[in-house]
Amino acid sequence: QVQLVESGGGLVQAGGSLRLSCAASGSGFYINAMGWYRQAPGKQRELVVDITRGGNTNYADSVKGRFTISRDNAKNMVYLQMNSLKPEDTAVYYCNAGVLMDRRLRDYWGQGTQVTVSS
């Protein structure tokens, strides 16, 4: 049993910044990759960025140069620093973790946090 909890979402003006946090809790698990996804109403969920345990990253073209992911393996946390925000970034942002449990890799998702960017 693993829980992911996001925080840090909110309302911000275009050009502003937000930092999202995701904390994993539970026992008997090992986290491999972690990432951030987002979904707007009526749109497909999309990858924002993911990061391996060793720190390798993969960013969506739409956020390159503006967003930065980081993680703290000791604390089982991952962060998303979002700068130069645009109205197109408005979405629910979800934390994702690939968790090794009982020798199988399972996907876990947080409840999501709303990010709204005004013009």
LOBASE-394103 format. One line per field, with one value per atom (N, C-alpha, C): residue in one letter; x negated, y, z; residue number from 1; atom name. Coordinates in Angstrom, 2 decimals. Each point is the difference from the previous one (the first is absolute). Example, Ala and Ser with C-alpha at 12.3 -4.5 7.8 and 13.67 -1.06 7.14 Angstrom:
// residues 2
rest	(A; A; A; S; S; S)
u	(-13.19; 0.89; -0.90; 0.35; -0.82; 0.77)
v	(-5.69; 1.19; 1.20; 1.05; 1.19; 1.09)
w	(7.80; 0.00; 0.00; -0.72; 0.06; 0.73)
nr	(1; 1; 1; 2; 2; 2)
atom	(N; CA; C; N; CA; C)
This chain:
// residues 119
rest	(Q; Q; Q; V; V; V; Q; Q; Q; L; L; L; V; V; V; E; E; E; S; S; S; G; G; G; G; G; G; G; G; G; L; L; L; V; V; V; Q; Q; Q; A; A; A; G; G; G; G; G; G; S; S; S; L; L; L; R; R; R; L; L; L; S; S; S; C; C; C; A; A; A; A; A; A; S; S; S; G; G; G; S; S; S; G; G; G; F; F; F; Y; Y; Y; I; I; I; N; N; N; A; A; A; M; M; M; G; G; G; W; W; W; Y; Y; Y; R; R; R; Q; Q; Q; A; A; A; P; P; P; G; G; G; K; K; K; Q; Q; Q; R; R; R; E; E; E; L; L; L; V; V; V; V; V; V; D; D; D; I; I; I; T; T; T; R; R; R; G; G; G; G; G; G; N; N; N; T; T; T; N; N; N; Y; Y; Y; A; A; A; D; D; D; S; S; S; V; V; V; K; K; K; G; G; G; R; R; R; F; F; F; T; T; T; I; I; I; S; S; S; R; R; R; D; D; D; N; N; N; A; A; A; K; K; K; N; N; N; M; M; M; V; V; V; Y; Y; Y; L; L; L; Q; Q; Q; M; M; M; N; N; N; S; S; S; L; L; L; K; K; K; P; P; P; E; E; E; D; D; D; T; T; T; A; A; A; V; V; V; Y; Y; Y; Y; Y; Y; C; C; C; N; N; N; A; A; A; G; G; G; V; V; V; L; L; L; M; M; M; D; D; D; R; R; R; R; R; R; L; L; L; R; R; R; D; D; D; Y; Y; Y; W; W; W; G; G; G; Q; Q; Q; G; G; G; T; T; T; Q; Q; Q; V; V; V; T; T; T; V; V; V; S; S; S; S; S; S)
u	(-0.83; 0.83; -0.88; 0.13; -0.77; 0.96; -0.25; 0.79; -0.90; 0.50; -0.68; 0.89; -0.57; 0.76; -0.70; 0.70; -0.53; 0.40; -0.80; 0.32; -0.68; 0.44; -0.65; 0.75; 1.10; 0.77; 0.71; 0.53; 0.71; 0.23; 0.37; 0.27; -1.19; -0.46; -1.15; 0.20; -0.57; 0.06; -1.00; 0.30; -0.94; -1.36; -1.04; -1.35; -0.48; 0.90; -0.36; -0.55; -0.20; -0.61; 0.76; -0.09; 0.51; -0.95; -0.03; -0.76; 0.93; 0.10; 0.80; -0.87; 0.60; -0.69; 0.85; -0.66; 0.68; -0.75; 0.73; -0.58; 0.59; -0.86; 0.42; -0.13; 0.99; -0.03; 0.51; -0.41; 0.38; -1.16; 0.03; -1.07; -0.17; -1.17; -0.27; -0.01; -0.47; -0.04; -1.33; -0.27; -1.18; 0.45; -0.27; 0.43; -1.07; 0.40; -0.89; 0.11; 0.72; 0.18; 1.17; -0.04; 1.11; 0.23; 1.19; 0.29; 1.22; 0.19; 1.16; 0.76; 1.31; 0.92; 1.03; 0.67; 1.06; 1.15; 1.18; 1.20; 0.98; 0.42; 1.04; 1.32; 1.13; 1.31; 0.15; 0.43; 0.20; -1.26; -1.14; -1.26; -0.66; -0.88; -0.72; -1.07; -0.17; -1.09; -1.33; -0.92; -1.28; -1.15; -1.10; -1.22; -0.56; -0.34; -0.70; -1.51; -0.39; -1.40; -0.09; -0.99; -0.28; -1.49; -0.33; -1.38; -0.29; -1.14; -0.41; -0.59; -0.21; -0.59; -1.40; -0.70; -1.33; -0.04; 1.15; 0.05; 0.14; 0.11; 0.23; 1.42; 0.17; 1.30; 0.46; 1.32; 0.63; 1.14; -0.16; 0.98; 0.82; 1.28; 0.82; -0.53; 0.09; -0.50; 0.65; 1.26; 0.74; -0.50; -0.77; -0.45; -1.52; -0.72; -1.46; -0.45; -0.94; -0.53; 0.80; 1.19; 0.85; 0.21; 0.11; 0.26; -1.26; -0.16; -1.12; 0.48; -0.33; 0.35; -1.21; 0.24; -1.05; 0.60; -0.86; 0.50; -0.98; 0.54; -0.77; 0.31; -0.90; 0.25; 0.11; -0.78; 0.03; 1.35; 0.66; 1.29; 1.17; -0.28; 1.06; 0.88; -0.65; 0.73; -0.50; 0.89; -0.32; 0.64; -0.66; 0.43; 0.08; 0.81; 0.08; 0.00; -1.10; -0.09; 0.49; 1.03; 0.62; -0.19; -0.73; -0.25; 0.61; 0.14; 0.54; 1.29; 0.91; 1.24; 0.88; 0.68; 0.89; 1.41; 1.03; 1.36; 0.17; -0.76; 0.06; -0.48; -0.67; -0.43; 1.11; 1.13; 1.11; 0.48; 0.01; 0.37; -0.05; 0.49; -0.25; -1.30; -0.91; -1.30; -0.04; -0.46; -0.03; -1.42; -0.30; -1.26; 0.12; -1.02; -0.04; -1.28; 0.11; -1.18; 0.07; -1.11; -0.14; -0.58; 0.79; -0.34; -0.27; -1.15; -0.33; 0.52; 0.93; 0.62; 0.29; -0.40; 0.16; -0.61; -1.13; -0.76; 0.75; 0.96; 0.70; 0.11; -0.11; 0.08; 1.46; 0.46; 1.36; 0.03; 0.98; 0.21; 0.90; -0.44; 0.81; 0.19; 1.17; 0.37; 0.49; -0.35; 0.55; 1.39; 0.62; 1.37; 0.07; -1.11; -0.05; 0.08; -0.61; 0.07; 0.25; 0.93; 0.41; -0.99; -0.41; -0.81; 0.78; 0.25; 0.73; -0.85; -0.21; -0.82; 0.90; 0.11; 0.86; -0.77; 0.72; -0.62; -0.36)
v	(-1.18; 1.18; 1.25; 0.79; 1.22; 1.15; 1.11; 1.20; 1.12; 0.71; 1.18; 1.21; 1.04; 1.21; 1.20; 0.70; 1.21; 1.23; 1.03; 1.28; 1.10; 1.23; 1.14; 0.64; -0.59; 0.59; 1.26; 0.73; 1.22; 0.85; 1.24; 0.97; 0.95; 0.20; 0.86; 0.75; 1.18; 0.77; -0.51; 0.21; -0.37; 0.65; -0.80; 0.45; -0.30; -0.44; -0.30; -1.41; -0.37; -1.28; -0.73; -1.32; -0.85; -1.18; -0.55; -1.22; -1.06; -1.11; -1.12; -1.01; -0.64; -1.04; -1.26; -1.13; -1.28; -0.86; -0.50; -0.85; -1.40; -0.99; -1.39; -0.55; -0.75; -0.60; -1.43; -0.77; -1.39; -0.82; -1.28; -0.88; -1.14; -0.58; -1.15; 0.30; 1.20; 0.35; 0.65; 0.00; 0.63; 0.76; 1.28; 0.84; 0.05; -0.33; 0.09; 1.41; 0.14; 1.31; 0.74; 1.32; 0.84; 1.04; 0.57; 0.99; 0.82; 1.00; 0.87; -0.08; -0.14; 0.02; 1.09; 0.42; 0.98; -0.31; 0.45; -0.23; 1.15; 0.56; 1.02; -0.64; 0.57; -0.57; -0.17; -1.19; -0.28; -0.30; -0.03; -0.25; -1.26; -0.55; -1.20; 0.32; -0.90; 0.14; -0.05; 0.86; 0.05; 0.02; -0.56; 0.04; 1.41; 0.49; 1.26; -0.27; -0.84; -0.38; -1.21; -0.84; -1.05; -0.04; -0.72; -0.04; -1.38; -0.54; -1.29; 0.18; -1.11; 0.06; 0.61; -0.22; 0.54; 1.44; 0.59; 1.41; 0.32; -1.00; 0.28; 0.49; 1.01; 0.64; -0.05; 0.12; 0.03; 1.01; 1.14; 1.07; 0.04; 0.34; 0.32; 1.26; 0.07; 1.16; 1.30; -0.08; 1.20; 0.65; -0.72; 0.55; 0.12; -0.44; 0.08; 1.45; 0.17; 1.32; 0.79; -0.48; 0.70; -0.79; -1.32; -0.85; -0.79; -0.29; -0.80; -1.01; -1.26; -1.05; -0.34; -0.37; -0.47; -1.01; -0.80; -0.98; -0.18; -0.43; -0.30; -1.45; -0.89; -1.42; -0.37; 0.65; -0.29; 0.34; 1.03; 0.43; -0.51; -0.74; -0.48; 1.14; 1.05; 1.16; 0.41; 0.61; 0.55; 1.38; 0.90; 1.38; 0.43; 0.99; 0.60; 1.52; 0.62; 1.45; 0.50; 0.82; 0.50; 1.50; 0.45; 1.41; 0.43; 1.30; 0.57; -0.68; -0.14; -0.72; 0.70; -0.81; 0.47; -0.51; 0.68; -0.50; -1.44; -0.38; -1.36; -1.05; 0.42; -0.93; -0.35; 0.67; -0.26; -1.44; -0.73; -1.41; -0.52; -1.22; -0.73; -0.75; 0.17; -0.63; -1.20; -1.13; -1.25; -0.49; -0.45; -0.65; -1.49; -0.55; -1.41; -0.63; -1.24; -0.73; -1.44; -0.49; -1.41; -0.69; -0.84; -0.58; -1.49; -0.43; -1.41; -0.60; -0.92; -0.63; -1.45; -0.89; -1.43; -0.41; 0.59; -0.27; 0.33; 0.91; 0.48; 1.51; 0.62; 1.44; 0.42; 0.87; 0.49; 1.53; 0.53; 1.44; 0.50; 1.06; 0.67; 1.45; 0.55; 1.36; 0.76; 1.27; 0.88; 0.45; 0.76; 0.46; 1.19; 0.64; 1.14; 1.32; 1.01; 1.36; 0.96; 0.92; 0.91; 1.14; 0.25; 1.15; 0.83; 1.25; 0.91; 1.23; 0.28; 1.13; 0.99; 1.19; 1.02; 0.86; 0.57; 0.86; 1.35)
w	(0.00; 0.00; 0.00; -1.08; -0.16; -0.29; 0.64; -0.25; -0.51; -1.01; -0.52; 0.24; 0.55; 0.31; -0.59; -0.90; -0.61; 0.79; -0.11; 0.58; -0.80; 0.19; -0.62; -1.15; -0.42; -1.07; 0.45; -0.97; 0.31; -1.22; 0.25; -1.05; -0.12; -1.22; -0.24; -1.31; -0.09; -1.24; -1.01; -1.27; -1.06; 0.26; -0.18; 0.27; 1.40; 0.87; 1.37; 0.17; 1.26; 0.33; 1.09; -0.02; 1.05; 0.18; 1.20; 0.24; 0.57; -0.70; 0.44; 0.74; 1.01; 0.75; 0.01; 0.06; 0.09; 1.00; 0.99; 1.03; -0.07; 0.00; 0.02; 1.41; 0.43; 1.32; -0.04; 0.97; 0.10; 0.50; -0.26; 0.43; -0.99; 0.01; -0.85; -1.48; -0.39; -1.42; -0.36; -1.30; -0.57; -1.23; -0.05; -1.11; -1.07; -1.20; -1.15; -0.59; -1.11; -0.60; 0.62; -0.06; 0.41; -1.09; -0.01; -1.02; 0.31; -0.85; 0.06; -1.31; 0.11; -1.14; 0.24; -1.07; 0.16; -0.94; 0.41; -0.79; 0.17; -1.12; -0.01; -0.39; 0.42; -0.36; -1.51; -0.40; -1.41; -0.77; 0.67; -0.67; 0.55; -0.80; 0.39; 1.04; 0.94; 0.96; -0.74; 0.39; -0.68; 0.99; -0.43; 0.80; 0.01; 1.18; 0.13; 0.05; 0.94; 0.14; 0.92; -0.22; 0.96; 0.30; 1.06; 0.47; 0.57; -0.37; 0.54; 1.39; 0.68; 1.33; -0.05; -1.11; -0.16; -0.47; -0.33; -0.35; -1.48; -0.86; -1.41; -0.22; -0.85; -0.18; -1.45; -0.16; -1.31; 0.05; -0.67; 0.03; -1.27; 0.15; -1.15; -0.67; -1.32; -0.73; 0.48; 0.40; 0.38; 1.28; 0.80; 1.28; 0.10; -1.00; 0.03; 0.19; 0.89; 0.28; 1.00; 0.38; 0.95; 1.29; -0.11; 1.16; 0.35; 1.28; 0.46; 1.04; -0.22; 0.94; 0.86; 1.24; 0.88; 0.97; 0.62; 0.96; 1.14; 1.11; 1.19; 0.35; -0.34; 0.19; 1.48; 0.84; 1.43; 0.61; -0.53; 0.53; -0.81; -1.08; -0.90; -0.49; -0.47; -0.49; -1.38; -0.75; -1.31; -0.09; -0.73; -0.09; -1.45; -0.26; -1.32; 0.15; -0.39; -0.02; -1.35; 0.01; -1.22; -0.08; -1.01; -0.23; -1.32; -0.17; -1.23; -0.41; 0.94; -0.25; -1.03; -0.79; -1.05; 0.26; -0.53; 0.15; -0.50; -1.00; -0.52; 1.00; 1.06; 1.04; 0.98; -0.09; 0.90; -0.13; 1.11; 0.00; 1.42; 0.19; 1.22; -0.19; 0.94; -0.07; 0.94; -0.53; 0.74; 0.17; 1.19; 0.28; -0.32; -0.60; -0.34; 0.51; 0.47; 0.44; -0.46; -0.52; -0.29; 1.22; 0.63; 1.29; -0.15; 0.48; 0.02; 1.29; -0.12; 1.15; -0.33; 0.88; -0.23; -1.33; -0.31; -1.22; -1.28; 0.07; -1.18; 0.04; -1.17; -0.12; -0.17; 0.87; -0.02; -0.10; -0.71; -0.10; 1.12; 0.66; 1.00; -0.41; 0.34; -0.35; 1.21; 0.05; 1.01; -0.37; 0.89; -0.22; -0.95; -0.26; -0.89; 0.73; -0.58; 0.53; -1.16; 0.20; -1.06; -0.15; -1.23; -0.35; -1.00; 0.34; -0.87; -0.28; -1.27; -0.42; -0.73; 0.54; -0.58; -0.98; -0.97; -1.01; 0.57)
nr	(1; 1; 1; 2; 2; 2; 3; 3; 3; 4; 4; 4; 5; 5; 5; 6; 6; 6; 7; 7; 7; 8; 8; 8; 9; 9; 9; 10; 10; 10; 11; 11; 11; 12; 12; 12; 13; 13; 13; 14; 14; 14; 15; 15; 15; 16; 16; 16; 17; 17; 17; 18; 18; 18; 19; 19; 19; 20; 20; 20; 21; 21; 21; 22; 22; 22; 23; 23; 23; 24; 24; 24; 25; 25; 25; 26; 26; 26; 27; 27; 27; 28; 28; 28; 29; 29; 29; 30; 30; 30; 31; 31; 31; 32; 32; 32; 33; 33; 33; 34; 34; 34; 35; 35; 35; 36; 36; 36; 37; 37; 37; 38; 38; 38; 39; 39; 39; 40; 40; 40; 41; 41; 41; 42; 42; 42; 43; 43; 43; 44; 44; 44; 45; 45; 45; 46; 46; 46; 47; 47; 47; 48; 48; 48; 49; 49; 49; 50; 50; 50; 51; 51; 51; 52; 52; 52; 53; 53; 53; 54; 54; 54; 55; 55; 55; 56; 56; 56; 57; 57; 57; 58; 58; 58; 59; 59; 59; 60; 60; 60; 61; 61; 61; 62; 62; 62; 63; 63; 63; 64; 64; 64; 65; 65; 65; 66; 66; 66; 67; 67; 67; 68; 68; 68; 69; 69; 69; 70; 70; 70; 71; 71; 71; 72; 72; 72; 73; 73; 73; 74; 74; 74; 75; 75; 75; 76; 76; 76; 77; 77; 77; 78; 78; 78; 79; 79; 79; 80; 80; 80; 81; 81; 81; 82; 82; 82; 83; 83; 83; 84; 84; 84; 85; 85; 85; 86; 86; 86; 87; 87; 87; 88; 88; 88; 89; 89; 89; 90; 90; 90; 91; 91; 91; 92; 92; 92; 93; 93; 93; 94; 94; 94; 95; 95; 95; 96; 96; 96; 97; 97; 97; 98; 98; 98; 99; 99; 99; 100; 100; 100; 101; 101; 101; 102; 102; 102; 103; 103; 103; 104; 104; 104; 105; 105; 105; 106; 106; 106; 107; 107; 107; 108; 108; 108; 109; 109; 109; 110; 110; 110; 111; 111; 111; 112; 112; 112; 113; 113; 113; 114; 114; 114; 115; 115; 115; 116; 116; 116; 117; 117; 117; 118; 118; 118; 119; 119; 119)
atom	(N; CA; C; N; CA; C; N; CA; C; N; CA; C; N; CA; C; N; CA; C; N; CA; C; N; CA; C; N; CA; C; N; CA; C; N; CA; C; N; CA; C; N; CA; C; N; CA; C; N; CA; C; N; CA; C; N; CA; C; N; CA; C; N; CA; C; N; CA; C; N; CA; C; N; CA; C; N; CA; C; N; CA; C; N; CA; C; N; CA; C; N; CA; C; N; CA; C; N; CA; C; N; CA; C; N; CA; C; N; CA; C; N; CA; C; N; CA; C; N; CA; C; N; CA; C; N; CA; C; N; CA; C; N; CA; C; N; CA; C; N; CA; C; N; CA; C; N; CA; C; N; CA; C; N; CA; C; N; CA; C; N; CA; C; N; CA; C; N; CA; C; N; CA; C; N; CA; C; N; CA; C; N; CA; C; N; CA; C; N; CA; C; N; CA; C; N; CA; C; N; CA; C; N; CA; C; N; CA; C; N; CA; C; N; CA; C; N; CA; C; N; CA; C; N; CA; C; N; CA; C; N; CA; C; N; CA; C; N; CA; C; N; CA; C; N; CA; C; N; CA; C; N; CA; C; N; CA; C; N; CA; C; N; CA; C; N; CA; C; N; CA; C; N; CA; C; N; CA; C; N; CA; C; N; CA; C; N; CA; C; N; CA; C; N; CA; C; N; CA; C; N; CA; C; N; CA; C; N; CA; C; N; CA; C; N; CA; C; N; CA; C; N; CA; C; N; CA; C; N; CA; C; N; CA; C; N; CA; C; N; CA; C; N; CA; C; N; CA; C; N; CA; C; N; CA; C; N; CA; C; N; CA; C; N; CA; C; N; CA; C; N; CA; C; N; CA; C; N; CA; C; N; CA; C; N; CA; C; N; CA; C; N; CA; C; N; CA; C; N; CA; C; N; CA; C; N; CA; C; N; CA; C; N; CA; C)
